[in-house]
Amino acid sequence: MIPIGDRDILWIETYKTQVRPLLVIGNSYNLLFLSHKGDAMGASWLSRKVAKYIDEASIGKTGSCHLFRHTMATLMLENGADIHYIQAMLNHAKLDTTQIYTQVGIQKLKDIHTATHPAKHKS
């Protein structure tokens, strides 16, 4: 189970009513996301597409769909989400697997500590 926001639902409904009907061919009626050929949109195709867009964005990062998963988990943790909720969303069986994201959170904490600690401002 994955939580989904109202904005996400709106975009999926828009896709279902405006785009998907143009893609449906043959026996693809039971599939939600379709390729431009009307068949199932495979994970590898989507990953290649996302990697291409990330590269074209010139943001100095490489990656694919997993980059968004990692970013979501890191930002949720940095914004105060309990790591157990992140574990559930990522479907990690062990908390150890999820704790890799705390390393990024700890680095941000160190940066904030260095930048704002009262001892920094003493001569």
N, C-alpha and C positions, 0 to 999 in steps of 0.2 A: 504494500500500500504506500502510495506517495501522495503527500499533501499537494494540493494544487490550488492556486489563487484564482480569484475572480477574473483578473486580467488574462491569465492563461486560458481559462475557460472561454472567454470572449474570443481570443485568437483561434482557438481550436474550432469553435462554432463558425467563425468566419471562413476558415479553411474548409470545413465540412460543407458549407452552403455555396461558397463561391469558387473554390479551386478544385476540390476533390471530384465533383461531378464531371469536370472536364477530363479527368484522368482515368476514370473507371472504364475498364474494358474486360471482356471475358468474365472470368469467375473471381474477380478481385473485389466483389461486393462486401465480403466480410473483413477486409483489411481497412485500417484507418488511414495510415500514411502510405501513399503510393508514389512510386518513381514517375518520371516523365513518360515512361513506357507503360504505366498502368499496373505494374507488378509491385511486389513487396519492396519497400525501401530497406535495403540491407544495412546492417550496422557498419560494415566496412565502407560502403558507399558514402554513408553519412559522415563517417570519420574523415574520409578523404576530402569531402566537400568542406567540412568545418576547418580542417587543417589548411586548406587553400585560402579560405576567408581570413583565418588568423594571419597567415603569411601576407596576404594582400593588405591587411590593416596596418602593417609595419609598426607593430607595438613592441617589437623586440622579444617576442615569445614564440615558441613553437608548441605544437600540440594538436589535439583533436578534441573530441567530445569529453574525454577524461579531464581536460583542462577546466572545463566548466564545472564538472563535479567537484574537483579539488578546490576551485575558487569559491564555490557555494559553501562548502564545508568550512573553509578557512574564514570567510567573511562572517558566517553565522557564529562561529566560535568567538571571533574578535568582537562581535556585537553582543555577546553575552549568552548565547545559547548553551545549554547544558550539553556536555559531550555525549551523554547517553541518548539524547534526542538525535544528535548528528549520527551516532552509531546506528540508530534504528533507521534513519532515512537512507543511509548508505548501505544498509543491510549487511553490516559487518557482524560476524558471529562473535568475535572477540574484541574487547575494548582496546587491546593492544594495537590492533589494526587501525583503529580510529585515532589513537593518540599521536600518530605521525603529524596530524594537523595542529597539535598543541605546540609543536616546535616552532611553527610560524607565529603562533600567538605569543609564545614566550619571547621571540625576537622582537616583536612589536612592543612588548612590555619593557624589555631592556632598553630599546630606543627611547621610549617615553621616559623611563627612569633617568637615563643619561641626560636627556634634554631638559628635564624639569626638576631634578633633585636640587634642594636648597643649597647643598655644598657646591654645586656648579657655579652659583652666582656670587660666592665669596671670593675675595681677592687673595 
